[in-house]
Protein backbone atom coordinates (compact mmCIF):
# COMPACT_ATOMS: atom_id res chain seq x y z
CA UNK A 1 0.00 0.00 0.00
CA UNK A 2 1.05 3.67 0.21
CA UNK A 3 2.99 4.48 3.35
CA UNK A 4 4.93 7.50 2.05
CA UNK A 5 1.84 9.00 0.40
CA UNK A 6 -0.13 8.37 3.57
CA UNK A 7 2.21 10.54 5.58
CA UNK A 8 1.88 13.39 3.09
CA UNK A 9 -1.93 13.52 2.97
CA UNK A 10 -3.72 16.70 3.98
CA UNK A 11 -5.86 16.71 7.10
CA UNK A 12 -9.05 15.95 5.19
CA UNK A 13 -11.14 12.86 4.65
CA UNK A 14 -10.19 11.56 1.21
CA UNK A 15 -13.17 9.34 0.44
CA UNK A 16 -12.02 8.38 -3.05
CA UNK A 17 -8.55 7.42 -1.83
CA UNK A 18 -9.93 5.24 0.96
CA UNK A 19 -12.37 3.63 -1.46
CA UNK A 20 -9.49 2.83 -3.84
CA UNK A 21 -7.35 1.45 -1.03
CA UNK A 22 -10.23 -0.73 0.11
CA UNK A 23 -10.68 -2.11 -3.40
CA UNK A 24 -6.96 -2.91 -3.48
CA UNK A 25 -7.07 -4.66 -0.10
CA UNK A 26 -7.57 -8.21 -1.35
CA UNK A 27 -6.00 -10.14 1.54
CA UNK A 28 -5.92 -9.92 5.33
CA UNK A 29 -2.49 -8.28 5.43
CA UNK A 30 -3.49 -5.43 3.11
CA UNK A 31 -6.80 -4.99 4.93
CA UNK A 32 -4.99 -4.66 8.24
CA UNK A 33 -2.65 -2.13 6.67
CA UNK A 34 -5.65 -0.12 5.46
CA UNK A 35 -7.12 -0.17 8.97
CA UNK A 36 -3.80 1.04 10.39
CA UNK A 37 -3.65 3.85 7.81
CA UNK A 38 -7.15 5.00 8.66
CA UNK A 39 -6.44 4.89 12.39
CA UNK A 40 -3.17 6.77 11.94
CA UNK A 41 -4.88 9.41 9.80
CA UNK A 42 -7.86 9.62 12.16
CA UNK A 43 -10.12 9.30 9.13
CA UNK A 44 -13.41 9.09 11.02
CA UNK A 45 -12.60 12.17 13.13
CA UNK A 46 -11.73 14.17 10.01
CA UNK A 47 -14.90 13.10 8.23
CA UNK A 48 -17.00 14.15 11.22
CA UNK A 49 -15.16 17.50 11.40
CA UNK A 50 -15.87 18.12 7.70
CA UNK A 51 -19.54 17.24 8.17
CA UNK A 52 -19.81 19.59 11.15
CA UNK A 53 -18.15 22.41 9.22
CA UNK A 54 -20.62 21.87 6.36
CA UNK A 55 -23.55 21.99 8.79
CA UNK A 56 -22.27 25.21 10.35
CA UNK A 57 -21.80 26.82 6.93
CA UNK A 58 -25.29 25.82 5.79
CA UNK A 59 -26.81 27.12 9.03
CA UNK A 60 -24.97 30.44 8.68
CA UNK A 61 -26.16 30.82 5.07
CA UNK A 62 -29.74 30.02 6.09
CA UNK A 63 -29.68 32.54 8.93
CA UNK A 64 -28.22 35.20 6.64
CA UNK A 65 -30.91 34.51 4.02
CA UNK A 66 -33.73 34.65 6.58
CA UNK A 67 -32.48 37.82 8.22
CA UNK A 68 -31.79 39.52 4.91
CA UNK A 69 -29.38 42.35 4.17
CA UNK A 70 -30.24 44.32 7.31
CA UNK A 71 -29.31 41.44 9.57
CA UNK A 72 -32.78 41.41 11.07
CA UNK A 73 -32.28 44.72 12.87
CA UNK A 74 -35.31 46.90 13.11
CA UNK A 75 -35.17 50.63 13.36
CA UNK A 76 -37.34 52.27 15.97
CA UNK A 77 -40.50 54.21 15.01
C-alpha positions as CSV (number, residue, x, y, z in Angstrom):
1,X,0.0,0.0,0.0
2,X,1.0,3.7,0.2
3,X,3.0,4.5,3.3
4,X,4.9,7.5,2.0
5,X,1.8,9.0,0.4
6,X,-0.1,8.4,3.6
7,X,2.2,10.5,5.6
8,X,1.9,13.4,3.1
9,X,-1.9,13.5,3.0
10,X,-3.7,16.7,4.0
11,X,-5.9,16.7,7.1
12,X,-9.1,15.9,5.2
13,X,-11.1,12.9,4.6
14,X,-10.2,11.6,1.2
15,X,-13.2,9.3,0.4
16,X,-12.0,8.4,-3.0
17,X,-8.6,7.4,-1.8
18,X,-9.9,5.2,1.0
19,X,-12.4,3.6,-1.5
20,X,-9.5,2.8,-3.8
21,X,-7.3,1.5,-1.0
22,X,-10.2,-0.7,0.1
23,X,-10.7,-2.1,-3.4
24,X,-7.0,-2.9,-3.5
25,X,-7.1,-4.7,-0.1
26,X,-7.6,-8.2,-1.3
27,X,-6.0,-10.1,1.5
28,X,-5.9,-9.9,5.3
29,X,-2.5,-8.3,5.4
30,X,-3.5,-5.4,3.1
31,X,-6.8,-5.0,4.9
32,X,-5.0,-4.7,8.2
33,X,-2.6,-2.1,6.7
34,X,-5.6,-0.1,5.5
35,X,-7.1,-0.2,9.0
36,X,-3.8,1.0,10.4
37,X,-3.6,3.9,7.8
38,X,-7.2,5.0,8.7
39,X,-6.4,4.9,12.4
40,X,-3.2,6.8,11.9
41,X,-4.9,9.4,9.8
42,X,-7.9,9.6,12.2
43,X,-10.1,9.3,9.1
44,X,-13.4,9.1,11.0
45,X,-12.6,12.2,13.1
46,X,-11.7,14.2,10.0
47,X,-14.9,13.1,8.2
48,X,-17.0,14.2,11.2
49,X,-15.2,17.5,11.4
50,X,-15.9,18.1,7.7
51,X,-19.5,17.2,8.2
52,X,-19.8,19.6,11.1
53,X,-18.1,22.4,9.2
54,X,-20.6,21.9,6.4
55,X,-23.6,22.0,8.8
56,X,-22.3,25.2,10.4
57,X,-21.8,26.8,6.9
58,X,-25.3,25.8,5.8
59,X,-26.8,27.1,9.0
60,X,-25.0,30.4,8.7
61,X,-26.2,30.8,5.1
62,X,-29.7,30.0,6.1
63,X,-29.7,32.5,8.9
64,X,-28.2,35.2,6.6
65,X,-30.9,34.5,4.0
66,X,-33.7,34.6,6.6
67,X,-32.5,37.8,8.2
68,X,-31.8,39.5,4.9
69,X,-29.4,42.4,4.2
70,X,-30.2,44.3,7.3
71,X,-29.3,41.4,9.6
72,X,-32.8,41.4,11.1
73,X,-32.3,44.7,12.9
74,X,-35.3,46.9,13.1
75,X,-35.2,50.6,13.4
76,X,-37.3,52.3,16.0
77,X,-40.5,54.2,15.0
